[in-house]
Amino acid sequence: MSPVKDHPAAATAPPAEADNDAGDDASRERAKGAFKPVTRNAHQRRIERAVALIEQAIVRGEDPPELSRLAEAAAFSPFHFHRVYRAMTGETTGQTVARLRLLQGLRLLASADRSITDAALAVGYQTPQAFTRAFRQGVGGTPSELRAQPERLWREIDRLSQPPPTDAAATAAPLRVEVVSVDPFQVVALRVTGAYPEQNQGYGRLFGWAAENGLLDSLRGLYGVPWDDRRDVEPQACGFDCMLALGAPFRLDPVTAAGLRKMQLGGGRYARVRHVGAFDGLEALTDAVLALWLPGSGESLRAAPLHHEYLDDPDEVPAALLRTDIYLPLA
């Protein structure tokens, strides 16, 4: 990516509260402080409703609910549910299903009158062999070994009863989140599938197209929309929109600009937080905003993609100093 000196799209995004006087600000902060624990607990209860649906299905031997049903139960837009769920639970819904299946299997094994085959079928495994493979991967032993070691079995039941620690919980630095209003602006976008090398190639193609069309002087910023989480999807399968913000009008020739799209980004209110460091820390910081800031903010998410603004050129700035702004769309 080439260095960009000015970012008008971000510069024109003042805090939403900028026009209010100090007295209004103080009143708002007191009001937010009064309901932060309530709203934070409310968010947690909403996620717990989705987890309860998964557990109920497993106990009944049914297929887990579809993502849309879980999002509805948690009262979150399907657009953001998977990110909020992962941020607040530390695992994906698929990982929750796997964990709770093992947990229910262990509970059934603790009962002497259930065979291993019965336990396997009861929690959704098609064969005892699949049940055994899952046990080896999840608890480091076979069902027979766990049943023969009651103390170990109950330790695993206790462990699997709780989700893993969240990445958000590991965020030590205080969150500095701004609520900003961003005017809509024009971008040219290219969808790529893959990890950082493919993303860099995507930006390289965009810069090449902009240079050929005399548009580099109108460049206003580098943006990106990650459609998948690299922690949960194989890097080579991750979808990503590379974007250049341009201040001059442009047209896309269907031959020389195949695959490029003219789009509008921004338009509305956003929670903005700055990440300083390598790009592989962006997901954990997003988790922290969703799990630690959003529940107590009095804000709710809008059905639009989050996006990143890349403020530095990784070819010129050390990874530890790279600045990236994360924008989460707010209603």
N, C-alpha and C positions, 0 to 999 in steps of 0.2 A: 504493500500500500504506500502511496506517496504522501508526503507530509501536507497537511492542510493548515493554513495559518489562521483563517477566520471561519467561524461557525455561526452565521447569522441566525440560523433556525433555532439554535440553542440560546443565543444571546437575546432573542425576542421572546423568551419564555420567563416572564417575571413571576415571582411567587404569587399565588392566588390571593394572598392576604395583603398584598402591597398597598392597596388603596384604603385599608382600614386604619383607624387611628389606634394609638397605643392602648386606650381604655378598652376598645373592642377586642384587641388582641389578648389583653389580660383576662377579660371575661371568658373569651373562648378557651383559653388554656385552663382556667379553673373548671369550666364545664367539661372539657375533655378529661381532665384528671379525675372528675367524679365518676365517669362511666367507663374508663379504661379497663378496670378489672372485670366489669360486667360484660363489655363487648368482647374482651379477650376470651372469657369463659364461654360466651355464646358461640364464638367461632369454633372453640374446641368441642363443644357439644354437637355442633353441626357435623363436624368430621366424625365424631364418635357414632353418630347415627348411620353414616355410611359404613363404618367398620362393623357395626352391629348387624347390618343387612348381610354383609359378607359372612360373618360368623354364623348367623341363623341359617343361611343356605348350606354351609358346610355341615353343620350339625344335622340338618335334614337330609344330607346326601344329595343335594341339588347343585346345579351349576351356579357359579357366582353370578350376581346381577351384572348387567351391562353397565358400561361407564355412564351412560346417560341416566340410568336409574339411580346410580350412586350420587351423581351430581344433583339430581332432583331432590334426593333425600337430604343432602347437605345444604341445599338452597344456594348452590354456587353455579355460575354459568358453566356449561360443559367446556366453554372456550378456555377457562383457566383452572377448572377443577383439578386436573392431574398435577399441575404445578403447586396449587395450594395444598392438596392432599400430601404430596411428597414432602413439602416444606414443613408441615405440621406433624407428620408421623415418622419421617425419616425413611420411608420406603414407598415404593409404588403400590398401586392396588394389586398388581400381579404378585409382588413380593408378600403383601399381606395375605393373599389367598394361599400361597405356598406355606407361609409360617403357620397360619391357622389350621391348615390341613394337617400339618405335622403335629400341632398341638392337640387337635381332636384325636388324631391317631394314637398319640401317647396316652391320652385319657382313656381311650378304649382298651389299650394294652394293659392299663393298670387294673382292669377288670379281668379276673381269672376266667370268666365264662365266655369271653370273646376270643375266637381264633384270630390268627394273624390275617388270614384271608378275609374273614368277616370285617375286620377293622379296615383293611385296605379298601374293600368295596364300599364300605360305609362312608368313607371320606373322599370318594371320587377317583380313586386309582383303579385302573382297569384290571390290573393283575397284581399278585403279591410281589412279583419281581420289580415292578415299577415302584411299589411301596417301599421295598427294601433299598432301591437305588436312591430314592428321595431321603430315606433315613440316613444312609451313609453320607450323603452330601450335607444334610441339615444338622445332624446330631453326632456324626462320626461313629456310628455303630448300626448294627442291624436291629430290626424289631425284636428278634429272639434275644440278642445281647441285652437290650434295654429292659426287656421283661425279666430277665434273670438278675438284674441289678436294680432293685426298687429305689434305692437312694439316688442313684444316677438318673433313673427315669423321672423322679419327682423334681430333681434339680433342673432337668431339661423342661419339664412342664412349667416351672417357675420362670425360667429364662424366656421361653417362647410366649408366655402370657403377656409380655410387654414388647412394644416395638423397639427397634434399635435407637440409639441416640441420634438426634437430627443434626444435619450439617449446620443448621442455623444456630444450634446450641453452642457450636464451636467458634462462633464469631465473637472474638474478644473485644474488638474496637467498638466504640459507641456508634450507633447508626446515625448518619446525618442525612435525613430524608427531607427533601423539599417538595411541596406541592406547587407545581408550575402549570401555566397555561401556554400551550404551544400552538401557534398559528399553523394552518396546513401549508405544506410546501411540496414542491415537485421533486421527484427522484426518478432516476432510471435504474431498473432492478434486473438482476439475473439470478434465477434459482439454480443452485448447485446442490449436489448430493455428495457428502464426504466430509472428511476432517479438515484441519487447518490448511494442508497443502492445496486441496481442491478449492477452499474458500479464497486463498491467495490467488489462485489461478483465475477465479471468477472476477476478483477485483482487477487483476491484470488485464482481463479482456475488456472490462468497463473502461479502464483508463485508456486502453488502446483505441477503443471506439470514440471516446471523448476527444482524444488527440487528433484522430483522423477528421473529426468534424469541427475542429477549432473551438472546442467547448471547455478546455482546461482552465481558461481564465475565469470562467463563470462558476467554477467548482466552489461549493459552499460547505461541504462536509461529507464524511464517510459514515454510513449507517449500515446496520444489519439486523435481520429478523431471524432468530434461531427458532426453528419449528420443532426441534427435538432436543431432548436432554441427553448430552453425551454420557452421562452416568448410567443411563438406562437403555440407550439405543447404541448399537455398534457404531463407532465413529464413521465408518464407510457408508452407513445407511442414513446419516443425519441430513435432514433437509435444511437449507439455509438460503436466505435471500441477501445477496450482496447488493448494496445500494450506493449511488452517488447522488448527492443533492446538487442540483444545477440551478443557477439563477437566471439562465437565458432560455428562451423557448427552443425546443428541438423536436425533430421528427425522427421516427424510427423506420428506416428502409427495411422492408420485409426480407431482403436478400442479405445485405451487409450487417443487419442488426438482428438476425434470427435468434430468438430466445430472449431478447431484451424486452422489457415492458416499461411503459410509462405509468407511474403510480403517484399517489398522494400519500404522504406520511404526516403525522401530527394531526392537529385539529381536535382540541379538547384539553382536558386536564390530565396531568400525569403526576405520579410519584417518581421523583428523580433522585437517584443516589449514585455517587461516584465510586468506582472501583479503581484502585491504584495497584497495579501488579499484573502478573501474567493472566492471559485470557482464561486459563483453566480455573480461576477463582470466581468467575462471574456467576456460576450456578449457585454456589454457596451463599454469596451475598444476596442474590435474588431470593433464596430460601429465607434468609434472615429478615428481609423486608416483609415477605408474606407471612412469616410465622411470628415475628416479634413486633413489627411496626403496624402492619395493617389491622390486626384485631383491635388495637387500642386507639386507632386513628380516627374512628368515626367515618371512614371512607369505605367505599365498595368498588370492586373492579368493574370495568366496562368490557363488553364483548369485542375486544380489538386486540391485536397482537402486541406483546411487549417488543421494544426495539432497543438497540444499542447505538450509541454514537461514539465513534473511535476518534479520540482527540490527538493521538500521536501516531507516528509512523514506526512500526516495529523494526524496520530496517535501520532506523537511526536512533531509537530510544531503547535503552535496556529494558528487558521484560519486567523487572521489578519496579520500573517507573512509568510504565504505560498507563495512561488515563482512559477510562471508558465510562461513559454515563449510561446507566440503565434507566429506561423509561417504562413504567408500568401504568397502563391506561386506567383512569378513574372515571366513575360515573359522574 
